[in-house]
Amino acid sequence: MDKGTARRLNRAHWDALASAHGEGQDSYYDTEALVAGADTLREAEQAGVREAVGAVAGLDVLHLQCHIGFDSISLARRGARVVGADFSPASLEKARALARRCEVDVEFVEADATKLQVHNRFDLVYATIGVINWIEDLRAWMRSAASALRGGGRLLLVDIHPLLGMVASTDPLRFDFPYANDGPRAFDEPGSYANADLDVAATATIEYGHSLAEVVNAALEAGLRIQRLDEHLEADFDPRGSVLAREADGRYRLRVDGEALPILFTLVAAKP
């Protein structure tokens, strides 16, 4: 499949998700809580920010693939000067409306994450959860993120671990996605990661697997220095939306024969 077709399908899907998310039919995007002041960074994201920069107050932050801007708004409330970038016009329109409701100053721009037209501007590039599976050329994505950073700036990538990305269901255990990139994979599934029963107008997507080694090597080839790589065996939510079961302690884990496997990873990398 050519890149143009994949981009059109995926943009239509994310435009449709923007229309559906945060409209009171999913708890993932609780608009009223956000407007009331809720911080939407989850546990791994908060820990990643602390590891990468300590605090974002006074920093220039690029939220890459920001969707409808919940985390962009949360980062701005923490004192950062935030630019949210996404390829979905509908997502950006909704993000701007939410920022106005929240009375928070965030700049939202339409951009291809692999071809950013900014250089040496940001102290932190922040990209989290459900990001790189939409990217065919991970090396280009890393080069683009690196180019946006000032010298000494940090990239924070928190994303679904490729092991969890493979899993279609846990009972029975079934896989429907590759561990590493073997080309485009086409899907046409109803609902959303925010709510499996959500009515989404455009459901066809093209996605790409990326191994942990691909992520690390792409960052190194982009000239970034790896500061930290963590693999998380548990989380305070299901990163896939409806794949993992909530355990008795309230945590979410991927277990195979009782053994926990990674479900998220955090990469912190610095631009020299």
C-alpha positions as CSV (number, residue, x, y, z in Angstrom):
1,M,0.0,0.0,0.0
2,D,1.4,3.4,-0.9
3,K,2.0,6.0,1.8
4,G,-0.6,8.4,0.5
5,T,-3.4,5.9,0.9
6,A,-2.3,4.9,4.4
7,R,-2.1,8.5,5.4
8,R,-5.6,9.2,4.1
9,L,-7.1,6.2,5.8
10,N,-5.4,7.0,9.1
11,R,-6.3,10.7,9.0
12,A,-9.9,9.9,8.3
13,H,-9.9,7.5,11.3
14,W,-8.3,10.1,13.7
15,D,-10.7,12.8,12.5
16,A,-13.5,10.4,13.3
17,L,-12.0,9.6,16.7
18,A,-11.8,13.3,17.4
19,S,-15.5,13.6,16.8
20,A,-16.3,10.7,19.1
21,H,-13.8,11.2,22.0
22,G,-14.6,13.3,25.0
23,E,-18.3,13.5,24.2
24,G,-19.4,11.8,27.4
25,Q,-19.4,8.2,26.0
26,D,-15.9,7.3,27.2
27,S,-14.1,7.7,30.5
28,Y,-10.7,7.9,28.9
29,Y,-11.4,11.4,27.7
30,D,-13.3,13.0,30.6
31,T,-13.8,16.5,29.2
32,E,-15.6,17.9,32.2
33,A,-12.9,16.7,34.5
34,L,-10.3,18.3,32.3
35,V,-12.1,21.6,32.2
36,A,-12.5,21.4,36.0
37,G,-8.7,21.2,36.4
38,A,-7.8,17.4,36.2
39,D,-4.3,16.5,35.2
40,T,-4.4,13.8,32.5
41,L,-0.8,12.6,32.6
42,R,-0.9,9.0,33.8
43,E,1.6,7.3,36.2
44,A,4.2,6.3,33.6
45,E,4.0,9.7,31.9
46,Q,4.4,11.6,35.1
47,A,7.4,9.4,36.0
48,G,8.8,10.0,32.5
49,V,8.5,13.7,32.8
50,R,10.3,13.7,36.2
51,E,13.1,11.5,34.7
52,A,13.5,13.6,31.5
53,V,13.3,17.2,32.8
54,G,12.3,17.1,36.5
55,A,9.5,19.7,35.9
56,V,8.2,21.4,32.8
57,A,7.5,24.9,34.3
58,G,9.2,27.5,32.1
59,L,10.2,25.0,29.4
60,D,9.2,24.9,25.7
61,V,7.4,21.6,25.1
62,L,6.3,20.0,21.9
63,H,3.5,17.4,22.4
64,L,3.9,15.3,19.3
65,Q,0.8,13.5,18.0
66,C,-1.3,15.3,20.5
67,H,-4.8,14.2,19.3
68,I,-7.4,16.4,21.1
69,G,-4.9,17.9,23.4
70,F,-5.6,16.6,26.9
71,D,-2.0,16.2,27.9
72,S,-1.0,19.4,26.0
73,I,-3.4,21.3,28.3
74,S,-2.1,19.5,31.4
75,L,1.5,20.3,30.5
76,A,0.6,23.9,30.0
77,R,-1.1,24.0,33.4
78,R,2.2,22.8,34.9
79,G,3.8,26.0,33.5
80,A,5.2,24.8,30.2
81,R,4.9,26.8,26.9
82,V,3.3,24.1,24.8
83,V,2.9,23.4,21.1
84,G,0.6,20.5,20.2
85,A,1.2,18.9,16.8
86,D,-1.0,16.4,15.0
87,F,-1.9,15.5,11.4
88,S,-5.7,15.4,12.1
89,P,-7.4,18.7,11.5
90,A,-10.5,17.6,13.4
91,S,-8.3,16.7,16.4
92,L,-6.7,20.1,16.4
93,E,-10.0,21.9,16.1
94,K,-11.3,20.1,19.1
95,A,-8.0,20.6,21.0
96,R,-8.2,24.4,20.4
97,A,-11.8,24.5,21.6
98,L,-10.9,22.5,24.8
99,A,-7.9,24.9,25.5
100,R,-10.3,27.8,25.2
101,R,-12.7,26.2,27.7
102,C,-9.9,25.5,30.0
103,E,-8.6,29.0,29.6
104,V,-5.1,27.6,28.9
105,D,-2.7,29.0,26.2
106,V,-1.6,26.2,23.9
107,E,-0.6,26.5,20.3
108,F,-1.9,23.7,18.1
109,V,-0.4,23.1,14.6
110,E,-1.1,20.6,11.8
111,A,2.1,18.7,11.1
112,D,3.5,15.4,9.8
113,A,5.4,13.9,12.8
114,T,8.2,12.6,10.5
115,K,8.7,16.0,8.8
116,L,8.5,18.7,11.4
117,Q,9.4,22.2,10.1
118,V,10.9,23.4,13.4
119,H,14.5,23.2,14.5
120,N,16.3,23.7,17.8
121,R,13.2,25.1,19.5
122,F,12.1,22.8,22.3
123,D,13.4,21.7,25.6
124,L,11.2,18.6,25.6
125,V,9.5,16.6,22.9
126,Y,6.7,14.6,24.6
127,A,5.0,11.7,22.8
128,T,3.0,9.1,24.7
129,I,0.9,5.9,24.4
130,G,-0.3,4.8,21.0
131,V,2.2,6.8,19.0
132,I,4.7,4.8,16.9
133,N,2.4,2.1,15.6
134,W,1.1,4.8,13.2
135,I,4.6,5.6,11.9
136,E,6.0,3.6,9.0
137,D,9.5,5.3,9.0
138,L,10.6,5.3,12.6
139,R,14.0,6.7,11.7
140,A,12.4,9.7,10.1
141,W,10.2,10.2,13.2
142,M,13.3,10.1,15.4
143,R,15.2,12.5,13.2
144,S,12.3,14.9,13.1
145,A,11.9,14.8,16.9
146,A,15.7,15.3,17.4
147,S,15.7,18.3,15.0
148,A,13.0,20.0,17.0
149,L,15.1,19.8,20.2
150,R,17.5,22.4,21.4
151,G,21.0,21.2,22.4
152,G,20.5,19.4,25.8
153,G,16.8,18.9,25.2
154,R,15.1,15.7,25.9
155,L,12.8,13.3,24.1
156,L,10.3,11.5,26.2
157,L,8.6,8.6,24.5
158,V,6.2,6.5,26.6
159,D,4.4,3.9,24.5
160,I,2.8,0.5,24.3
161,H,5.4,-2.3,24.6
162,P,5.7,-4.3,21.4
163,L,4.9,-7.4,23.3
164,L,1.5,-6.0,24.4
165,G,1.0,-4.6,20.9
166,M,1.0,-8.1,19.5
167,V,-1.9,-9.3,21.7
168,A,-5.4,-9.5,20.3
169,S,-6.8,-11.2,23.4
170,T,-5.5,-12.8,26.6
171,D,-8.2,-15.5,27.1
172,P,-7.5,-17.3,24.9
173,L,-4.0,-15.8,24.2
174,R,-4.1,-14.7,20.6
175,F,-1.8,-12.5,18.5
176,D,-2.7,-10.4,15.5
177,F,0.3,-7.9,15.2
178,P,4.0,-8.3,14.6
179,Y,6.7,-7.7,17.2
180,A,8.9,-5.8,14.6
181,N,8.2,-3.9,11.4
182,D,7.3,-6.2,8.5
183,G,5.4,-3.6,6.5
184,P,1.9,-2.1,6.7
185,R,-0.9,-4.0,8.5
186,A,-4.5,-3.2,7.6
187,F,-7.3,-3.3,10.1
188,D,-11.0,-2.5,10.1
189,E,-12.4,-2.8,13.6
190,P,-15.3,-1.0,15.3
191,G,-15.0,1.2,18.4
192,S,-12.0,2.9,19.9
193,Y,-9.3,2.3,22.5
194,A,-11.3,4.7,24.7
195,N,-14.5,2.6,24.4
196,A,-14.8,-0.6,22.3
197,D,-18.5,0.2,21.8
198,L,-18.0,3.8,20.6
199,D,-19.6,4.7,17.3
200,V,-16.6,5.7,15.1
201,A,-17.4,6.8,11.5
202,A,-14.2,5.7,9.9
203,T,-12.6,2.4,11.1
204,A,-10.1,1.4,8.5
205,T,-6.5,1.9,9.5
206,I,-2.9,1.1,8.5
207,E,-0.5,0.4,11.3
208,Y,3.2,-0.7,11.7
209,G,4.9,-2.8,14.3
210,H,8.2,-1.6,15.8
211,S,10.5,-3.7,18.1
212,L,12.2,-2.2,21.1
213,A,15.5,-2.5,19.3
214,E,14.1,-0.5,16.3
215,V,13.1,2.3,18.7
216,V,16.5,2.4,20.4
217,N,18.5,2.2,17.2
218,A,16.4,4.9,15.5
219,A,17.1,7.2,18.4
220,L,20.8,6.5,18.3
221,E,20.9,7.0,14.5
222,A,19.2,10.3,14.9
223,G,22.1,11.5,17.1
224,L,20.3,11.2,20.4
225,R,21.9,9.8,23.6
226,I,19.9,7.3,25.5
227,Q,19.4,8.4,29.1
228,R,17.0,5.7,30.2
229,L,15.0,2.8,29.0
230,D,12.4,1.3,31.2
231,E,10.0,-1.6,30.6
232,H,6.8,-1.5,32.8
233,L,5.3,-4.8,33.9
234,E,2.2,-3.1,35.2
235,A,0.2,0.2,34.8
236,D,-2.7,2.1,36.3
237,F,-4.8,1.6,33.2
238,D,-5.0,-0.7,30.2
239,P,-2.9,0.8,27.4
240,R,-4.8,-1.1,24.8
241,G,-8.2,-0.1,26.2
242,S,-9.9,-3.5,26.4
243,V,-7.2,-6.2,26.3
244,L,-6.1,-6.5,29.9
245,A,-8.1,-7.4,33.0
246,R,-7.9,-5.2,36.1
247,E,-6.4,-7.3,38.9
248,A,-7.4,-7.4,42.5
249,D,-4.9,-4.6,43.5
250,G,-6.4,-2.3,40.8
251,R,-3.4,-2.7,38.5
252,Y,-3.3,-3.9,34.9
253,R,-0.8,-6.6,33.8
254,L,-0.2,-8.9,30.9
255,R,0.3,-12.4,32.2
256,V,1.2,-15.6,30.4
257,D,1.2,-18.8,32.5
258,G,1.2,-16.5,35.6
259,E,4.3,-14.5,34.6
260,A,4.0,-10.8,33.9
261,L,5.3,-9.4,30.6
262,P,6.0,-5.7,29.8
263,I,3.1,-3.6,28.8
264,L,4.6,-0.2,28.4
265,F,8.1,1.2,27.8
266,T,9.7,4.6,28.6
267,L,12.5,6.0,26.5
268,V,14.3,9.2,27.6
269,A,16.9,10.4,25.2
270,A,19.0,13.7,25.0
271,K,20.2,15.8,22.2
272,P,23.9,16.6,22.6
